[in-house]
Amino acid sequence: MSSPFAVHPSDTMQDEWVLSSHLTHTGGLMIEHQIQPSGECEASGGLTHHVLVFELGYVPRQVSRIGEHDYDGPLCKGDLLVIPAQAPLFGACETSDEVLSFVIEPAFLRQIALETECLDPDCIELLTTFKVRDIQLEAIAQMMQSQLQQGQCGTQLYLDSLANLLAIHLLRHYTVHCAKLRTYEGGLATAKLRQVLNYISAHIERDFTLADLADIAGISQCYFVCLFKQSMGITPWQYVTQQRVERAKTLLRQRDCLIAQIALECGFNSQSHFTQQFRKLTGVTPKQYSNGIQASNLIEPNERFIK
């Protein structure tokens, strides 16, 4: 008898399951918000992808068997389950359940391992994990969940950064043989940093990817993120957001036009996301900022300095 084939995680979903939202990362990561009914799920040949599952509610009893490992007990909000690719899987739940699921292509994890010069990148094997709390992974999951709730109104650069953080954390803490990743020090060379900053300034309206900026510097994405932060004190995504807000402030001072138009010209793909980031960095909304400038312009020059 031939051995069963691995199946894609989506093929284990039954008709009753509700996929309320999903977000796809081009590098090989998909995030899904799922509402699962009570019942059973089985993939005797395992899954084609690694899967991370974060519990969003409470389950009195969850029965799981992954490879040779078993779990029978409750799940609480924030509990993490790691299902390695190819591991035979069985799960049963007595009640409906709400989870945030991360579906990861093994090739994506291998690519991150190569970029961080991990020993034996072709032998990456994730650990089967039941009911653990991981503050760092939980924080990443919450940020990605926020992207789902906002209807993908963030940036590709932000999603790229989170996906890389997730992969690196898995390699460091959830592999059978502890992965030793290269550490980076010294920051970007001055000439390379200047090239990247000039590129961002000249194309601020674009939805950058991490690969775009890393290619300008001529290094891998993981290497770039670490060295950029060492040079600038903030991540590439934070820097780009700051520069977009600064450009927006300049446009709000120079001309009277629709805030939605300024949002697009500065690289924000929605007015709501623009307003959110602008207020986060300045303490006021773009409209409040613009109204303040207009009010200031109505004051006579010699009155501005009277206190």
N, C-alpha and C positions, 0 to 999 in steps of 0.2 A: 504494500500500500504506500502511495507517495505521501510525503509529509505535506501538511497544509501550508498554503501560501500566506505571507503577511498581507494584511489589508490596510488600506488608508483609513485613518481615524474616522473620517466622515462616513465610511461604509458601515461603521458600527452603530450609527445613529438610527433610531427607529422613527417611524412616521410621527409618533406622538411627541418627539423631542422638539423643543422650540429653540431656534437659533435667533436670539433677539438682535444681535449685532455682531459684526466681525470686522477685523482690520488685518490687511495683508501687507507684510513687509517683503520687498522685492528680494531681499537676501535669503529668504527661506524660513520665515517665521510667520505664523498666522495666529491671531488672538481671537478667541470666540467667547461670547457671553452666552451660556447655554442654560436652559431650564429643562431638567431631565425628569421624566415621570418615574414612579416606582417600577421595578422590574429588573431584568437581568441583561447583561451585555457580555459577549464572549468573542474572542479572536484567538482561536487555538494556535494559529500560526504566527501570532504577534502582530504588531503594527509596523507600517513602513516608516513611521516617524517617531521621534521622541515626543512624549506628551507630559506637560506639567499641568496639574489641576489645582486651583486654589478654591477652597470652599468659601462660599459667600453667605451661607446661612447656617443651619444646624441640622444634622442628620442623627437620629437616635441610634441607628445601626447601619453600618456599611460593611459588607463582606467583600473582600478583594483577594484575588490570588494572581500574583504577577511572577511568572517563572516558578521558582521554588519558594517564594515568600508569600506569607498569608497575613491578612489582617481582618479582625472581626471586632467592631466596636463603633463608638460614636465619632462623628466629625464635627468640629466647631469652626466658626468663622475664622478664616486665616490659615487653617490647616493646609499643608501642602502634600501632594501626592506626585511622585515622579515615576513615570512609566517608560522604561527604556525601549527603544525600537527593537523589534524581533522577539521580545519576551512574550510567551503565551500569557493571555490575559482573560480573567473572568471577574465580573463584578456584579453584585446584587444589592439593591437598596429597597427598604421597605416603604419609604416615603419619597415624595418628589424632592428634587434637589436643584439648587442654583449654584453654578460654578463659573469660574473664569478659566478657560482652557488655552494653553499655549502649545501649538503644534509646530515642532521644530524639525526641519530636514536635517538628517545626519550630515549631509554635505556642508551645510551652513556651519555646524559646530566644528567640523574638520577644517574648514577654511579659517575660522577664527583661531583654531589651534596652530595652524601653519603660520598665520600672521604674528602670533605671539611666540613663535619658535618653541612650541611645546614639544617635548620629547615624544616620539612615537605618535604623531597625529593620526596615523592610519589605524591605531588601536584604541581609539577613544571609546570607552564603555561606561555608560551612566549607571549609577547605583539605583536600584529599586528603593524607593523611599515612601514610607507611610506616615501620615499624621505628624509632621514636624512643623515648627514655627521658625521662619527665617526672616528676620527683620529686613534685611537688605533686599531679598527677593520680593518680599511683600510690598516694599516701597516702590520697586520697579513695576510690579503688577498694578498697583494703585494708579501710578502715573499713566500706564498704558490703558487702564480701564477708563481714566478720565478722557483719553483720546477717543475711546469708543462712545462715551456719553456726549462728547462734543461733536460727534459726526465727522471725525477726521479733520477737524479744522486746525490742527497743529501743523507742523512742518515735517517734511521728510527727513531733514537733518536731525530733528528731535527724535523721531522714531528710530532712525539708524543708530543714534547714540544709545538709546535704551536697549535696543536689540543686542548691541555689542556688550553692554554692561551685563545683560542677562547671560549671554553665552560665556563670557569670561568668568562670571561667578559660578556657573555650572562646572566649568572645567577645573576650577580651583577647589570646589567643595563637594562635588557630586559625581566624581569619577571613581571607578573601581581602583585604579592605580593613580594616586595623587599626581595631578598634572603640574609640572614645574614650568611656569610661564616666565618669559623674559621680563625683567623690570627695565624701565626707561628713565634716564636722568639727563639733565642738562638743557632741556628745552629745544626748540627748533633753532636751526642756524639763522642768523639775522637776515640773510638774503632770502631764504625760503619763507620766513615769517612775513617779510615785506611783500613777497609775491602773493601769498595767501590773502593778506589784508587788503592789498590793492585789488585783487580779484573780487573779493566780497564787496568792496566799495563800488566797483564798476558794474556789478551785476546784482545789486541789492534786491531787485524786484523778483529774482528767480527763486524757485524752491530748491535750494541746494541739497545735494545728497552728501553724505560723508565721503563717498568715493570721489566726488568732484573736488573737494578740498584736499583730500589726501593725494590725489593725482597731481595737483598743482605743486605740492611739496615733494612729490616723487617718493613717497613712503607708504607703508600699509596703513589701513584705517585705524587699527588699534594703536599702532605706534604714533600716528598723527594725533589722536585724541589726547594721549598722555603728554606728549611733548608740547602741544599747543597750550594745554592747561598750565604746564610748568612755565611757559613763556609769558602767558597773559593773565594767569591767576583765575581764569574762568574757562568753562568748556566752549568748544566752537559754537554750539547752539546758543549758549548764553551771550556770547559776543555778537553773533549775527542778530539776535533779538535786540540787543542794546543799540546796534548800529541802525536797525530799522526804525526804532523809536526816535533816535536822534534825527534821522532823515525826515521822519514824519513831523517832528517839531519844527524843522526848518521850513517844510512846505506849509505848515499851518501858519507860520509867521509871514511867509512871502505872499500867499494868495488865498483868496476866499473860494473854496471849492468843496464839493461833497466829501465828507469824511470817508465814505465808502470808496471813492476814487483814490484818495490818498492811501488808504489801506492797501489797495491793489498795487499802486506805484511803489510801495515800500516793501512788497513781498509777502504781505499777509493775505491769506486766501479767503478771509471773511472779515466783515466789519466787527463782528462780535469778538473774534480772536484778537484783532487789532486793539479794540477797546480794553480787553482784559489785560493784555501785555503792557499797553501804554499806562494804564492805571497802576499796574503792579510796579512799574519802574519810576513813575513820576508822582503818584499819589492822587492824580486827577484823571478824568476822562479826556479824550481828545476834544470833545465839545467844550468842556470846562476850561481847558487850556486855551482854546481858540477864543472863547468869550473873554477870558482874562486879558488876552493880547488886545482885543478890540477895545475893551474898556480902558486899557492903559493908553492906547493911541488917542483917546478922546481927551485925555488930560493935557493941559497946556505944558509945554516943556519946562517952564519955570516953576510949575506947581508940583512936578514929579518929585522934587527933592525937598519939599517942605514937610517937616515932621513936627 
